[in-house]
Amino acid sequence: MPLLLILGILDLIAGTALAISGFVPLTAAGLIFAIGIIVTIKGVISYMMAAGNGFYFDLLGILDMLSGIFLILAFYGTALGFFVWFGVAMILKALWSIVMFMVR
C-alpha cells in the first residue's frame, strides 16, 4: 500500500512547512499553496468518507482540513503562533502513517 507512504510524506512536508511558518515567511513559495490545497482536499475527503460511514468525529480529517487552510493562510502572509502546534501534530501524524506503512 504505497499510497499510505505517499500521503505520509505529503503530511510530513505540510507539517514541516506549518511548523516553520512562524519563523520563515512562506509568501513566495507557490508549492506551499499547492500543498495547502491538496491537504485541504484530502481532509475534506477523509471527513466526508467517515461521516458517510456514521463516524462524525474524524479528528485526523479535521486536522488535515485545518492544516491545509493554515498553509494557505501562511502563503498569503498570515502566520499565527499556533500554526506551529498544528505543524507538529501533522508531523506526528505523518510519522505514524510512515511507520504503519513499514509495519504492514
C-alpha positions in Angstrom: 0.0 0.0 0.0 2.4 2.7 -1.2 -0.4 5.3 -1.1 -0.1 5.4 2.7 3.6 6.2 2.3 2.9 8.9 -0.3 0.2 10.5 2.0 2.6 10.3 4.9 5.3 12.1 3.0 2.8 14.7 2.0 1.8 15.2 5.6 5.4 15.4 6.6 6.1 18.2 4.1 2.9 20.0 5.1 3.7 19.7 8.8 7.2 20.9 8.4 6.1 23.9 6.4 3.5 24.7 9.0 6.0 24.3 11.8 8.4 26.8 10.3 5.7 29.2 9.1 6.1 31.3 12.2 9.8 31.7 11.7 10.2 31.8 7.9 7.9 33.7 5.5 6.3 31.4 3.1 4.7 34.0 0.8 6.9 33.4 -2.2 6.7 29.6 -2.2 3.9 28.5 -4.7 4.5 24.9 -3.7 3.2 25.7 -0.2 -0.1 26.9 -1.7 -0.4 23.8 -3.8 0.3 21.5 -0.8 -2.2 23.5 1.2 -4.9 22.9 -1.4 -4.1 19.2 -1.6 -4.1 18.7 2.1 -7.4 20.6 2.5 -9.0 18.4 -0.2 -7.5 15.3 1.5 -9.1 16.4 4.8 -12.5 17.0 3.2 -12.5 13.6 1.5 -11.4 11.9 4.7 -14.1 13.6 6.8 -16.8 13.0 4.2 -15.9 9.3 4.0 -16.0 9.0 7.7 -19.3 10.9 8.0 -20.8 8.7 5.3 -20.0 5.7 7.5 -21.6 7.3 10.5 -18.4 8.5 12.2 -18.6 12.2 12.7 -15.6 12.6 15.0 -12.8 12.2 12.4 -10.1 14.2 14.1 -7.4 13.3 11.5 -9.6 14.6 8.7 -10.3 17.8 10.6 -6.6 18.2 11.3 -5.9 17.9 7.6 -8.5 20.4 6.7 -7.3 23.0 9.3 -3.7 22.4 8.4 -4.4 22.9 4.7 -6.3 26.1 5.4 -3.4 27.3 7.7 -0.9 26.6 5.0 -2.9 28.7 2.5 -3.1 31.5 5.1 0.7 31.2 5.6 1.2 31.5 1.9 -0.8 34.8 1.9 1.4 36.1 4.8 -0.9 35.4 7.8 1.1 33.2 10.1 -0.2 32.9 13.6 1.7 31.4 16.6 -0.5 28.3 17.0 0.3 27.2 13.4 3.5 25.6 14.8 1.4 23.3 17.0 -0.7 22.1 14.0 2.6 21.6 12.2 3.9 19.4 15.0 0.6 17.4 15.0 0.9 16.9 11.3 4.5 15.7 11.6 3.4 13.2 14.3 0.5 12.0 12.0 3.0 11.7 9.1 5.4 9.6 11.2 2.5 7.4 12.3 1.5 6.8 8.7 5.0 6.1 7.6 5.6 3.6 10.4 2.3 1.9 9.7 3.4 1.5 6.0 6.6 -0.1 7.1 4.9 -2.5 9.6 2.4 -3.8 7.1 
